[in-house]
Amino acid sequence: MPEFRFDPVELPPTAPALRERVRQFLALERSRHTFDPIRNSWTSFNAEFSRRCGEEGLIGLVFPREYGGQGMSNLERYVVMEELIAGGAPVGAHWIADRQSGMQILRHGTEHARRLIIPRIVTGQCYFAIGMSEPDSGSDLAAVRTRAVRVDGGWRITGTKVWTSNAHRAHYLIALVRTAPKTEARHEGMTQFIVDMSQPGVTTRPIYNLYGGHDFNEVVFDDHFVPDEMVLGQPGEGWQLVTGELAYERSAPDRFMSVYAVLLETMRKLGPQPDAHAASEMGRFVAHLAALRFMSNSIAGKLQRGEQPIVEAALVKDIGTTFEREIPEVARKLIPSESTMGKGNSFDDMLGGAVLRAPAATIRGGTREILRGMIARGLGLR
Ligand SMILES: Cc1cc2nc3c(=O)[nH]c(=O)nc-3n(C[C@H](O)[C@H](O)[C@H](O)COP(=O)(O)OP(=O)(O)OC[C@H]3O[C@@H](n4cnc5c(N)ncnc54)[C@H](O)[C@@H]3O)c2cc1C
């Protein structure tokens, strides 16, 4: 039977200094009241904070220097991501561009796209959205119906994407589009395009979530023109590209640390002498966190070596987001509190935000059922 490989990796010698640099930056920003760690997570959108991250050199660490990056390793970037998330930093504006879109452009984009876009991502002033899901195609991406036809100098796209987080504030969106008729080989005939959201033929409409927030959208393409320079890879390679992109999307610490502040605050409230039940719950969470961190770290090492750890990333996302859902549920049983939103009590508000966000974690980026199917296939069980 095939097996998962999570080889241990050593963080580079530069890690402690990098960690300290991010901590000092966050302490300074907190002292300036730029953000409140209690009310934020990696999904919180704060353009000014992202610009500050850019100034501090905390974006595009792994991008090559010739495009404005710092040529660091994935493991160095891992340390920075971990500290930003643990510190409750509102990195949502630039997160997608830094975590996955920039890498897609560097690996598969044209030189024109790299030079046009990558230096702007690094400054924290260029944001990306993910255009994978469609009204009848979320889990089953091979069923995408948005299509593009070849025209002189590029392609014209028509169709609809849904659940596109932050598309209303993004400068670009990477869209997975059908460029050849569907055949028995369902995964063939798709292509990824970089869509400039400011160009004609793109309409973004809000989809309000259950608590009235506007995070995601429907994006409609009506004969939208994309020049050849904005195609990723070769036409027809979209499936391979999108699965590679998902390895970046599913394996990072944002998949298990978005409620880290709730865990810490719960421990603080329980104090140094928790009862046996509370101690056992906290011990269990700390052990899970350590295991997840080890696995996610190991994947960062694989990405650094140019591997595509798709099944391992699915496992981290599945276990990580299940872990994230459990923390607020256990916390509110252990500490008498009422989950609230913006009422002023920091623990209740933090718990309120976590309870509302947690269910989405196991859906976005691939549902639990789909990930478990992939894991079973990866193990040769299906
Ligand atoms: C907060 C949030 C942000 C998101 N942001 C983005 C974004 O930026 N860009 C983007 O493209 N998408 C985004 N999504 C969409 C997300 O990726 C999809 O919701 C997800 O992939 C599921 O697709 P679906 O909603 O169409 O559900 P469906 O695919 O219709 O699935 C419905 C249910 O059926 C189950 N199911 C489906 N097929 C199978 C199967 N073969 N075997 C077993 N069970 C199955 C699923 O697990 C699920 O429980 C976001 C979603 C959320 C919640």
The ligand as an SDF file (V2000), in Angstrom:
LIG
                    3D

 53 58  0  0  0  0  0  0  0  0999 V2000
  -15.6950   30.7910    3.0680 C   0  0  0  0  0  0  0  0  0  0  0  0
  -15.5610   30.2120    1.6920 C   0  0  0  0  0  0  0  0  0  0  0  0
  -14.7150   30.8260    0.7900 C   0  0  0  0  0  0  0  0  0  0  0  0
  -14.5960   30.2980   -0.4950 C   0  0  0  0  0  0  0  0  0  0  0  0
  -13.7600   30.9510   -1.3750 N   0  0  0  0  0  0  0  0  0  0  0  0
  -13.6300   30.4820   -2.6330 C   0  0  0  0  0  0  0  0  0  0  0  0
  -12.8130   31.1700   -3.5900 C   0  0  0  0  0  0  0  0  0  0  0  0
  -12.2000   32.1800   -3.2750 O   0  0  0  0  0  0  0  0  0  0  0  0
  -12.7540   30.6900   -4.8420 N   0  0  0  0  0  0  0  0  0  0  0  0
  -13.4200   29.5730   -5.2310 C   0  0  0  0  0  0  0  0  0  0  0  0
  -13.2850   29.1750   -6.3870 O   0  0  0  0  0  0  0  0  0  0  0  0
  -14.2180   28.8820   -4.3650 N   0  0  0  0  0  0  0  0  0  0  0  0
  -14.3370   29.3310   -3.0850 C   0  0  0  0  0  0  0  0  0  0  0  0
  -15.1510   28.6750   -2.1890 N   0  0  0  0  0  0  0  0  0  0  0  0
  -15.9580   27.5540   -2.6820 C   0  0  0  0  0  0  0  0  0  0  0  0
  -15.5280   26.1930   -2.1550 C   0  0  0  0  0  0  0  0  0  0  0  0
  -14.3070   25.8060   -2.7100 O   0  0  0  0  0  0  0  0  0  0  0  0
  -16.6780   25.2400   -2.5100 C   0  0  0  0  0  0  0  0  0  0  0  0
  -17.7940   25.6270   -1.7300 O   0  0  0  0  0  0  0  0  0  0  0  0
  -16.3410   23.8080   -2.1850 C   0  0  0  0  0  0  0  0  0  0  0  0
  -15.3110   23.3610   -3.0340 O   0  0  0  0  0  0  0  0  0  0  0  0
  -17.5790   22.8910   -2.3170 C   0  0  0  0  0  0  0  0  0  0  0  0
  -18.2290   23.0820   -3.5290 O   0  0  0  0  0  0  0  0  0  0  0  0
  -19.8130   23.3560   -3.6020 P   0  0  0  0  0  0  0  0  0  0  0  0
  -20.1060   24.4840   -2.6650 O   0  0  0  0  0  0  0  0  0  0  0  0
  -20.1840   23.5250   -5.0330 O   0  0  0  0  0  0  0  0  0  0  0  0
  -20.4920   22.0820   -2.9950 O   0  0  0  0  0  0  0  0  0  0  0  0
  -20.7990   20.7120   -3.7500 P   0  0  0  0  0  0  0  0  0  0  0  0
  -19.6420   20.3340   -4.5990 O   0  0  0  0  0  0  0  0  0  0  0  0
  -22.1290   20.8270   -4.4050 O   0  0  0  0  0  0  0  0  0  0  0  0
  -20.8900   19.7160   -2.5250 O   0  0  0  0  0  0  0  0  0  0  0  0
  -22.0230   19.6830   -1.6530 C   0  0  0  0  0  0  0  0  0  0  0  0
  -21.7940   18.5700   -0.6360 C   0  0  0  0  0  0  0  0  0  0  0  0
  -21.6870   17.3050   -1.3200 O   0  0  0  0  0  0  0  0  0  0  0  0
  -20.4640   16.6720   -0.9770 C   0  0  0  0  0  0  0  0  0  0  0  0
  -19.9180   16.0020   -2.1600 N   0  0  0  0  0  0  0  0  0  0  0  0
  -19.7830   16.5190   -3.4120 C   0  0  0  0  0  0  0  0  0  0  0  0
  -19.2340   15.6190   -4.2340 N   0  0  0  0  0  0  0  0  0  0  0  0
  -18.9780   14.5180   -3.4910 C   0  0  0  0  0  0  0  0  0  0  0  0
  -18.3760   13.2460   -3.7660 C   0  0  0  0  0  0  0  0  0  0  0  0
  -17.9110   12.9420   -4.9870 N   0  0  0  0  0  0  0  0  0  0  0  0
  -18.2730   12.3610   -2.7530 N   0  0  0  0  0  0  0  0  0  0  0  0
  -18.7060   12.6610   -1.5000 C   0  0  0  0  0  0  0  0  0  0  0  0
  -19.2870   13.8450   -1.1810 N   0  0  0  0  0  0  0  0  0  0  0  0
  -19.4220   14.7530   -2.1610 C   0  0  0  0  0  0  0  0  0  0  0  0
  -19.5280   17.7940   -0.5420 C   0  0  0  0  0  0  0  0  0  0  0  0
  -18.5310   17.3210    0.3540 O   0  0  0  0  0  0  0  0  0  0  0  0
  -20.5000   18.7440    0.1500 C   0  0  0  0  0  0  0  0  0  0  0  0
  -20.7100   18.3370    1.4760 O   0  0  0  0  0  0  0  0  0  0  0  0
  -15.3110   29.1590   -0.8870 C   0  0  0  0  0  0  0  0  0  0  0  0
  -16.1630   28.5360    0.0360 C   0  0  0  0  0  0  0  0  0  0  0  0
  -16.2870   29.0510    1.3080 C   0  0  0  0  0  0  0  0  0  0  0  0
  -17.2050   28.3630    2.2800 C   0  0  0  0  0  0  0  0  0  0  0  0
  1  2  1  0
  2  3  1  0
  2 52  2  0
  3  4  2  0
  4  5  1  0
  4 50  1  0
  5  6  2  0
  6  7  1  0
  6 13  1  0
  7  8  2  0
  7  9  1  0
  9 10  1  0
 10 11  2  0
 10 12  1  0
 12 13  2  0
 13 14  1  0
 14 15  1  0
 14 50  1  0
 15 16  1  0
 16 17  1  0
 16 18  1  0
 18 19  1  0
 18 20  1  0
 20 21  1  0
 20 22  1  0
 22 23  1  0
 23 24  1  0
 24 25  2  0
 24 26  1  0
 24 27  1  0
 27 28  1  0
 28 29  2  0
 28 30  1  0
 28 31  1  0
 31 32  1  0
 32 33  1  0
 33 34  1  0
 33 48  1  0
 34 35  1  0
 35 36  1  0
 35 46  1  0
 36 37  1  0
 36 45  1  0
 37 38  2  0
 38 39  1  0
 39 40  1  0
 39 45  2  0
 40 41  1  0
 40 42  2  0
 42 43  1  0
 43 44  2  0
 44 45  1  0
 46 47  1  0
 46 48  1  0
 48 49  1  0
 50 51  2  0
 51 52  1  0
 52 53  1  0
M  END
$$$$
